[in-house]
Amino acid sequence: MRDLLFLSVFSPLALLSLIHPWSGLLAFGWIAFLKPHMLIWSFAAQIPFNLIIAVTTAIGLAISKEKKIPTFDLTAGLLVALVVIAALSTTVSLAPEISEVEFVKLTKTMAFLFLLRVMLTSRVRLHGYIWLMAFVMGYFGLNGGTLFIVTAGDHNLAGPPRSEISDRNHLALAMLLAIPLMNYLRMQSAHRWMQIGLIGAMVMTVLAVLATYSRGGFIGLLAMGAFLWWKSKNRILALVTVILVAFALHSVAPDPWKERMGTIETAKTEDNSFKLRLQSWHAYLAAAIDRPLTGAGLYALQTAPVYFSYAPGKDLIDIANDRPRAAHSIYFEVLGELGFVGFLVYMALLATGFWNARWLIREARGRPELDWMGDLGRMVQVSMIVFCVAGAALSMAFYDYFLSLLIVLSAVRQMAGEKVRRPRRSTSRRGEQAPVAVDPSTIAGIWEKAADTKVTRLRGRRQGERLVPSRRAAK
């Protein structure tokens, strides 16, 4: 029954993407982020829905009149460079079988990002895409938050199986990325009921993050709260609010959750999980040092022969390990798989995202019509801070949900164009602004309009009004 219901929703979307490719791109994002086909277990689970919607969307874009070439900026250039480095790394990979599979996945992600960059051409489309991103993670937030309340925190939330967010730590980070987007939509909503609904969605998503029992998610939540407090106009009120919310959450949280979060303090000395991560970081760093230009290859270090050829001995990390481990860090993941060159390109990509967000915030000041750009820059900046902090312990370097936020920033900066560029005005030695040149035809037009208005008033010929001429006109 669930399979038939999903097919009844998917089939019209596939046909609609032929006529309206933007709708097809939204449908592709919905499937890529939510993974709804992973939540069914009958015949429909074997259908390649992503491939079908991608093909129909590409055909629809090819026959449409929309622009088909993306704007090439620094973000796009760094993404291309990252793909080229990944291709070279795959060519000389220490485990070519798995690297080739992962490289195909990476190219699909990059194709989606460039297609998004091509069609993200208006504020309406931008808000539609942000609503999609918030809705997808809001589904997990509503589900997980409800279970957290109903079970009094005893339910361990996890994502769809066989997906990038199946692991509870990954799901926690994905939901944290969406909370600032929900807040942005709240700030842009004119209806009170919509604002209240988005506040409720944010609260439920926070509870869902707690329901994952993820220590990395909890650290990301703390980083988000600290950054929002620092950027708040009233820090005292914000601090009191944060303390009250923290006290309320701690009072309702179950003892197993408190015990797991309490292990953060003793992770370095007593937690075997942390020791295994240290071992992985040593292995990935050693691979980068051994192969600085290309690294070991995409996912190559997750094979036993490659991993244990670089993993440190028990004399360095005092713990036994019988299987290869993931990097458990976006930084060591890129470093070990793509080498130092790929790591520098990836860090430049993150820096460009922060710069674009900062640019939007700065240029939107004093321009009420562009306030939404500044709000978006602030909220995406929060999401990036969370990703960089919590991602230090997670292998999600190429997560498409996060990378699409970089594309959003790039597209919004392109939309701004000349509107946010303030003209440079020279100043005199006394600090006074030099006179600005004004078009004489503009002045003439203003005087002509004023004269016509004055004549109309004197003659008393305004429609729908009975005007009394002035004394001078009466004489």
C-alpha positions as CSV (number, residue, x, y, z in Angstrom):
1,M,0.0,0.0,0.0
2,R,2.8,2.4,0.9
3,D,4.5,1.6,-2.4
4,L,1.4,2.4,-4.4
5,L,0.9,5.6,-2.6
6,F,4.4,6.8,-3.3
7,L,4.1,5.8,-7.0
8,S,0.9,7.8,-7.2
9,V,2.8,10.9,-6.0
10,F,5.9,10.3,-8.0
11,S,4.4,9.6,-11.4
12,P,2.8,13.1,-11.9
13,L,6.0,14.7,-10.7
14,A,8.0,12.9,-13.4
15,L,5.6,14.0,-16.1
16,L,5.5,17.6,-14.7
17,S,9.3,17.8,-14.9
18,L,9.1,17.5,-18.7
19,I,6.9,20.6,-18.8
20,H,8.3,22.5,-15.9
21,P,11.9,21.5,-15.2
22,W,12.1,23.6,-12.0
23,S,9.4,21.4,-10.5
24,G,11.5,18.4,-11.5
25,L,14.5,19.8,-9.8
26,L,12.5,20.3,-6.6
27,A,11.3,16.7,-6.9
28,F,14.8,15.5,-7.3
29,G,15.9,17.4,-4.2
30,W,12.9,16.0,-2.3
31,I,14.0,12.4,-3.2
32,A,17.7,13.1,-2.6
33,F,17.3,14.7,0.8
34,L,14.3,12.8,2.3
35,K,15.0,9.4,0.7
36,P,11.3,8.5,0.8
37,H,11.9,5.4,-1.4
38,M,14.1,4.1,1.4
39,L,11.1,4.1,3.7
40,I,9.2,1.5,1.7
41,W,10.0,-2.1,1.6
42,S,8.1,-3.7,-1.4
43,F,8.7,-3.6,-5.1
44,A,9.0,0.2,-5.4
45,A,12.2,0.1,-3.3
46,Q,14.1,-1.3,-6.3
47,I,13.0,1.5,-8.7
48,P,15.7,4.1,-9.5
49,F,13.5,7.2,-8.8
50,N,16.4,9.6,-8.7
51,L,17.6,8.5,-12.2
52,I,14.1,8.7,-13.6
53,I,13.4,12.2,-12.3
54,A,16.9,13.4,-13.3
55,V,16.4,12.2,-16.9
56,T,13.0,13.8,-17.3
57,T,14.2,17.0,-15.7
58,A,17.2,17.2,-18.1
59,I,14.9,16.6,-21.1
60,G,12.5,19.3,-19.9
61,L,15.4,21.7,-19.4
62,A,16.8,20.9,-22.9
63,I,13.5,21.7,-24.7
64,S,12.7,24.7,-22.5
65,K,13.6,28.3,-23.1
66,E,15.5,28.6,-19.8
67,K,19.2,29.5,-19.6
68,K,21.2,26.3,-19.7
69,I,24.7,27.5,-18.8
70,P,25.5,28.2,-15.2
71,T,27.1,31.4,-14.1
72,F,30.8,30.6,-13.4
73,D,31.9,32.2,-10.2
74,L,34.4,31.2,-7.5
75,T,32.1,28.7,-5.9
76,A,31.5,27.0,-9.2
77,G,35.2,27.0,-10.0
78,L,36.1,25.4,-6.7
79,L,33.5,22.7,-7.2
80,V,34.9,21.9,-10.7
81,A,38.4,21.8,-9.2
82,L,37.2,19.4,-6.5
83,V,35.7,17.1,-9.1
84,V,38.9,17.1,-11.2
85,I,41.0,16.3,-8.1
86,A,38.6,13.5,-7.2
87,A,38.8,12.1,-10.7
88,L,42.6,12.1,-10.6
89,S,42.5,10.5,-7.1
90,T,40.1,7.8,-8.4
91,T,42.4,7.0,-11.3
92,V,45.3,6.2,-9.0
93,S,43.2,5.0,-6.1
94,L,44.5,2.3,-3.8
95,A,41.1,0.7,-3.9
96,P,39.8,1.6,-7.4
97,E,36.6,-0.6,-7.2
98,I,35.1,1.3,-4.4
99,S,36.5,4.7,-5.4
100,E,34.9,4.4,-8.9
101,V,31.5,3.8,-7.3
102,E,31.9,6.7,-4.9
103,F,33.2,9.0,-7.7
104,V,30.0,8.3,-9.7
105,K,27.9,9.3,-6.7
106,L,30.0,12.5,-6.3
107,T,29.5,13.4,-10.0
108,K,25.8,13.0,-9.6
109,T,25.8,15.3,-6.6
110,M,27.8,17.9,-8.6
111,A,25.5,17.6,-11.6
112,F,22.6,18.4,-9.3
113,L,24.4,21.4,-7.8
114,F,25.2,22.9,-11.2
115,L,21.6,22.2,-12.4
116,L,20.4,24.0,-9.3
117,R,22.8,26.9,-10.0
118,V,21.4,27.2,-13.6
119,M,17.7,27.4,-12.5
120,L,18.0,29.3,-9.3
121,T,17.3,32.6,-11.0
122,S,14.6,34.4,-8.8
123,R,13.6,35.1,-5.3
124,V,10.5,33.0,-5.7
125,R,12.4,29.9,-6.8
126,L,14.9,30.5,-4.0
127,H,12.2,30.6,-1.3
128,G,10.6,27.5,-2.9
129,Y,13.9,25.6,-2.6
130,I,14.5,26.8,1.0
131,W,10.9,25.7,1.9
132,L,11.8,22.3,0.4
133,M,15.0,22.0,2.5
134,A,13.1,23.0,5.6
135,F,10.2,20.7,4.9
136,V,12.4,17.6,4.3
137,M,14.2,17.9,7.6
138,G,11.1,19.2,9.3
139,Y,9.6,15.7,8.6
140,F,12.3,14.1,10.6
141,G,12.0,16.8,13.2
142,L,8.3,16.4,13.7
143,N,8.6,12.6,13.8
144,G,11.6,12.5,16.1
145,G,10.3,15.3,18.4
146,T,7.0,13.6,18.8
147,L,8.6,10.3,19.7
148,F,10.9,12.0,22.1
149,I,7.9,13.5,23.9
150,V,5.7,10.4,23.8
151,T,8.4,8.0,24.9
152,A,9.9,10.5,27.4
153,G,13.2,10.4,25.6
154,D,13.6,6.6,25.4
155,H,13.4,6.4,21.6
156,N,16.6,6.4,19.6
157,L,16.0,8.2,16.3
158,A,17.7,7.1,13.1
159,G,17.4,8.1,9.5
160,P,16.2,6.1,6.4
161,P,18.3,2.9,5.9
162,R,20.9,2.8,3.2
163,S,21.1,6.5,3.0
164,E,23.6,9.2,3.9
165,I,21.6,10.1,7.1
166,S,20.9,6.5,8.3
167,D,23.4,7.0,11.1
168,R,21.9,8.9,14.0
169,N,24.9,11.2,14.1
170,H,24.5,12.2,10.5
171,L,20.8,12.7,10.9
172,A,21.4,15.0,13.9
173,L,23.7,17.2,11.9
174,A,21.3,17.3,8.9
175,M,18.5,18.4,11.1
176,L,20.7,21.1,12.7
177,L,21.4,22.5,9.3
178,A,17.7,23.0,8.7
179,I,16.9,24.9,11.9
180,P,18.4,28.2,10.8
181,L,16.5,27.9,7.5
182,M,13.3,27.5,9.4
183,N,14.1,30.6,11.3
184,Y,14.8,32.5,8.1
185,L,11.4,31.4,6.7
186,R,9.8,32.6,10.0
187,M,11.5,36.0,9.6
188,Q,10.1,36.3,6.1
189,S,6.6,35.1,6.8
190,A,3.9,37.8,7.1
191,H,1.2,35.6,8.6
192,R,1.2,35.1,12.4
193,W,0.1,31.5,12.2
194,M,2.9,30.6,9.8
195,Q,5.4,32.1,12.2
196,I,4.0,30.1,15.1
197,G,4.1,27.0,13.1
198,L,7.7,27.5,12.1
199,I,8.7,28.1,15.8
200,G,7.0,24.8,16.7
201,A,8.9,23.1,13.9
202,M,12.2,24.4,15.2
203,V,11.3,23.3,18.8
204,M,10.4,19.8,17.6
205,T,13.5,19.5,15.5
206,V,15.7,20.4,18.5
207,L,13.9,17.6,20.4
208,A,14.5,15.3,17.5
209,V,18.2,16.1,17.6
210,L,18.2,15.2,21.3
211,A,16.3,12.0,20.4
212,T,19.3,10.8,18.2
213,Y,21.5,10.6,21.4
214,S,24.3,12.0,19.2
215,R,27.0,13.7,21.1
216,G,28.2,15.4,18.0
217,G,24.7,16.7,17.4
218,F,24.6,18.0,21.0
219,I,27.9,19.8,20.4
220,G,26.5,21.3,17.2
221,L,23.4,22.4,19.1
222,L,25.6,24.2,21.6
223,A,27.6,25.8,18.8
224,M,24.4,27.1,17.2
225,G,23.1,28.5,20.5
226,A,26.4,30.2,21.2
227,F,26.7,31.8,17.8
228,L,23.1,33.0,17.9
229,W,23.7,34.5,21.3
230,W,26.8,36.3,20.1
231,K,24.9,37.8,17.1
232,S,21.9,38.7,19.2
233,K,21.1,42.4,19.7
234,N,20.0,41.8,23.3
235,R,22.6,39.4,24.6
236,I,21.3,39.5,28.2
237,L,17.8,38.5,27.2
238,A,19.2,35.9,24.8
239,L,21.4,34.4,27.5
240,V,18.5,34.2,30.0
241,T,16.4,32.5,27.3
242,V,19.1,30.0,26.5
243,I,19.6,29.2,30.2
244,L,15.8,28.6,30.7
245,V,15.6,26.4,27.6
246,A,18.6,24.4,28.6
247,F,17.2,23.9,32.2
248,A,13.9,22.8,30.8
249,L,15.5,20.3,28.4
250,H,17.7,18.9,31.1
251,S,14.8,18.5,33.4
252,V,12.8,16.5,30.9
253,A,15.7,14.5,29.4
254,P,15.9,10.8,30.6
255,D,18.8,9.5,32.6
256,P,20.3,7.4,29.7
257,W,20.5,10.6,27.6
258,K,22.2,12.5,30.4
259,E,24.7,9.7,31.0
260,R,25.7,9.6,27.3
261,M,26.1,13.3,27.0
262,G,28.1,13.2,30.2
263,T,30.7,11.0,28.5
264,I,31.9,13.9,26.4
265,E,34.1,15.1,29.3
266,T,35.7,11.7,29.8
267,A,35.8,10.7,26.1
268,K,39.6,11.2,25.7
269,T,40.5,8.8,28.5
270,E,37.7,6.3,28.9
271,D,35.6,6.2,25.7
272,N,36.8,3.6,23.2
273,S,34.7,5.2,20.5
274,F,36.8,8.4,20.8
275,K,40.0,6.3,20.8
276,L,39.0,4.6,17.6
277,R,38.4,8.0,16.0
278,L,41.9,9.1,17.0
279,Q,43.1,5.9,15.3
280,S,41.2,6.8,12.1
281,W,42.5,10.4,12.1
282,H,46.1,9.1,12.4
283,A,45.5,6.7,9.5
284,Y,43.9,9.3,7.2
285,L,46.7,11.8,8.0
286,A,49.3,9.2,7.3
287,A,47.7,8.5,3.9
288,A,47.8,12.2,3.0
289,I,51.4,12.5,4.0
290,D,52.3,9.4,1.9
291,R,50.3,10.6,-1.1
292,P,50.0,14.4,-0.7
293,L,48.7,15.1,-4.3
294,T,46.0,12.6,-4.7
295,G,45.4,10.9,-1.3
296,A,44.4,7.3,-1.0
297,G,41.2,7.7,-3.1
298,L,37.6,8.1,-2.4
299,Y,36.5,5.6,0.4
300,A,39.7,3.7,-0.2
301,L,40.7,3.9,3.4
302,Q,37.4,2.1,4.4
303,T,38.8,-1.1,2.9
304,A,40.8,-3.3,5.3
305,P,44.1,-3.6,3.3
306,V,44.4,0.2,2.8
307,Y,43.3,1.2,6.2
308,F,45.6,-1.1,8.2
309,S,48.6,-0.1,6.0
310,Y,48.3,3.4,7.5
311,A,46.6,2.8,10.9
312,P,48.9,3.3,13.9
313,G,49.9,0.4,16.2
314,K,48.6,-0.3,19.6
315,D,51.6,1.3,21.2
316,L,50.3,4.7,19.9
317,I,46.5,4.2,20.3
318,D,45.9,1.9,23.2
319,I,42.9,0.0,21.8
320,A,42.4,-3.1,19.6
321,N,40.7,-2.7,16.3
322,D,39.8,-5.5,13.9
323,R,38.0,-3.5,11.0
324,P,38.5,-0.4,9.0
325,R,36.9,2.8,10.2
326,A,35.5,5.9,8.5
327,A,37.3,9.2,8.9
328,H,34.8,10.5,11.4
329,S,35.8,14.1,10.4
330,I,35.0,16.1,7.3
331,Y,38.6,17.5,7.4
332,F,40.4,14.2,7.8
333,E,38.1,12.6,5.2
334,V,39.0,15.0,2.5
335,L,42.7,15.1,3.6
336,G,43.1,11.3,3.5
337,E,41.0,10.6,0.4
338,L,42.1,13.6,-1.8
339,G,45.4,14.7,-0.4
340,F,46.6,18.1,0.6
341,V,45.6,19.7,-2.7
342,G,42.0,18.5,-2.4
343,F,42.0,19.6,1.2
344,L,43.0,23.1,0.3
345,V,40.4,23.3,-2.4
346,Y,37.7,22.1,0.0
347,M,38.7,24.6,2.7
348,A,38.7,27.4,0.1
349,L,35.2,26.3,-0.8
350,L,34.1,26.6,2.8
351,A,35.8,30.0,3.1
352,T,34.0,31.2,-0.1
353,G,30.7,30.3,1.5
354,F,31.5,32.3,4.6
355,W,32.6,35.2,2.5
356,N,29.5,35.2,0.4
357,A,27.3,35.1,3.5
358,R,29.3,38.0,5.0
359,W,29.1,40.0,1.8
360,L,25.3,39.6,1.7
361,I,25.0,40.8,5.3
362,R,27.2,43.8,4.8
363,E,25.7,45.0,1.5
364,A,22.1,44.6,2.7
365,R,22.6,47.1,5.5
366,G,20.6,50.3,5.1
367,R,18.6,48.8,2.2
368,P,15.2,47.7,3.4
369,E,14.3,46.1,0.1
370,L,17.3,43.8,0.5
371,D,16.8,42.9,4.1
372,W,15.9,39.3,3.1
373,M,19.3,38.8,1.6
374,G,21.0,39.9,4.9
375,D,18.7,37.6,6.9
376,L,19.5,34.7,4.6
377,G,23.2,35.3,4.8
378,R,23.0,35.3,8.6
379,M,21.0,32.1,8.9
380,V,23.1,30.2,6.3
381,Q,26.2,31.4,8.2
382,V,24.8,29.7,11.3
383,S,24.2,26.5,9.4
384,M,27.8,26.6,8.1
385,I,29.2,27.2,11.7
386,V,27.2,24.1,12.9
387,F,28.5,22.0,9.9
388,C,32.1,23.0,10.5
389,V,31.9,22.3,14.3
390,A,29.9,19.1,14.4
391,G,31.4,17.9,11.1
392,A,34.8,17.7,12.8
393,A,33.6,14.3,14.2
394,L,31.5,13.1,11.2
395,S,32.3,11.9,7.7
396,M,29.9,14.1,5.7
397,A,32.3,16.2,3.6
398,F,30.3,15.8,0.4
399,Y,26.8,15.9,1.8
400,D,24.6,17.4,-0.9
401,Y,22.3,19.2,1.5
402,F,25.1,21.3,2.8
403,L,26.8,21.8,-0.5
404,S,23.5,23.1,-1.9
405,L,23.6,25.9,0.7
406,L,26.8,27.1,-0.9
407,I,25.0,27.2,-4.2
408,V,22.2,29.2,-2.6
409,L,24.7,31.8,-1.3
410,S,26.3,32.0,-4.8
411,A,23.0,32.4,-6.5
412,V,21.7,35.1,-4.1
413,R,24.9,37.1,-4.6
414,Q,24.4,36.8,-8.3
415,M,20.7,38.0,-7.9
416,A,21.9,41.0,-6.0
417,G,24.0,42.3,-8.9
418,E,24.1,46.1,-9.2
419,K,21.3,46.5,-6.6
420,V,23.7,46.0,-3.6
421,R,26.7,47.8,-5.1
422,R,26.9,51.3,-3.5
423,P,28.5,54.0,-5.6
424,R,31.8,55.3,-4.4
425,R,31.7,59.0,-3.4
426,S,34.8,61.0,-3.1
427,T,35.2,63.3,-0.1
428,S,36.9,66.6,0.5
429,R,39.7,67.2,3.0
430,R,37.2,68.4,5.6
431,G,35.3,65.1,5.4
432,E,32.4,66.6,3.4
433,Q,31.0,64.6,0.6
434,A,31.8,65.9,-2.9
435,P,28.7,67.0,-4.9
436,V,27.2,64.2,-7.0
437,A,26.6,64.8,-10.6
438,V,22.9,65.0,-11.5
439,D,21.4,64.6,-14.9
440,P,19.9,68.0,-16.0
441,S,17.0,66.3,-17.8
442,T,15.9,64.8,-14.5
443,I,15.8,68.3,-12.9
444,A,13.9,69.6,-15.9
445,G,11.4,66.8,-15.6
446,I,10.8,67.5,-11.9
447,W,10.2,71.2,-12.5
448,E,7.8,70.5,-15.3
449,K,5.8,68.1,-13.2
450,A,5.7,70.6,-10.3
451,A,4.5,73.3,-12.7
452,D,1.7,71.1,-14.1
453,T,0.6,70.3,-10.6
454,K,0.5,73.9,-9.6
455,V,-1.5,74.9,-12.6
456,T,-4.0,72.1,-12.0
457,R,-4.5,73.3,-8.4
458,L,-5.1,76.9,-9.4
459,R,-7.7,76.0,-11.9
460,G,-9.5,73.6,-9.5
461,R,-9.7,70.8,-12.1
462,R,-8.9,67.8,-9.9
463,Q,-11.3,64.9,-10.5
464,G,-13.6,64.1,-7.6
465,E,-12.6,67.2,-5.6
466,R,-13.9,70.8,-5.3
467,L,-10.9,73.0,-4.8
468,V,-11.0,76.7,-3.7
469,P,-8.5,78.9,-5.6
470,S,-6.0,80.9,-3.5
471,R,-6.5,84.6,-2.9
472,R,-3.8,85.5,-5.4
473,A,-5.4,83.4,-8.1
474,A,-8.8,85.0,-7.4
475,K,-7.4,88.4,-7.9
